[in-house]
């Protein structure tokens, strides 16, 4: 299966990789986090928590 973009926030991208694996990519810092989720909506919810925490920490 090929990669595809699931969701895009201002400075973040959520890409589907393969079989329940997603990557959350921060465009500015080029950091990449791998996420395991049941579907795209589950991945988005997990990512929102990660993004919120990163913003609170000032990353």
DAZIVEN-V902319 format. One record per residue. N is the residue number from 1. RES is the residue in one small letter. OMEGA is omega in whole degrees, 0 to 359 (NA if undefined). BURIAL is + if it has 9 or more other ideal C-beta (glycine too) atoms within 8 Angstrom, else -. Layout:
# DAZIVEN-V902319
N:RES:OMEGA:BURIAL ; N:RES:OMEGA:BURIAL
This chain:
# DAZIVEN-V902319
1:x:181:- ; 2:x:180:- ; 3:x:173:- ; 4:x:180:- ; 5:x:180:+ ; 6:x:183:+ ; 7:x:178:+ ; 8:x:171:- ; 9:x:183:- ; 10:x:184:- ; 11:x:185:- ; 12:x:174:+ ; 13:x:174:+ ; 14:x:181:+ ; 15:x:173:+ ; 16:x:180:+ ; 17:x:184:- ; 18:x:172:- ; 19:x:176:- ; 20:x:178:- ; 21:x:181:+ ; 22:x:174:+ ; 23:x:174:+ ; 24:x:186:+ ; 25:x:175:+ ; 26:x:186:+ ; 27:x:183:- ; 28:x:183:- ; 29:x:182:- ; 30:x:174:- ; 31:x:182:- ; 32:x:176:- ; 33:x:178:- ; 34:x:183:+ ; 35:x:174:+ ; 36:x:184:- ; 37:x:180:+ ; 38:x:181:- ; 39:x:183:- ; 40:x:181:+ ; 41:x:177:- ; 42:x:179:+ ; 43:x:179:+ ; 44:x:180:+ ; 45:x:178:- ; 46:x:181:+ ; 47:x:179:+ ; 48:x:178:- ; 49:x:180:- ; 50:x:181:+ ; 51:x:180:+ ; 52:x:179:- ; 53:x:179:- ; 54:x:179:+ ; 55:x:178:- ; 56:x:180:- ; 57:x:178:- ; 58:x:180:- ; 59:x:NA:-
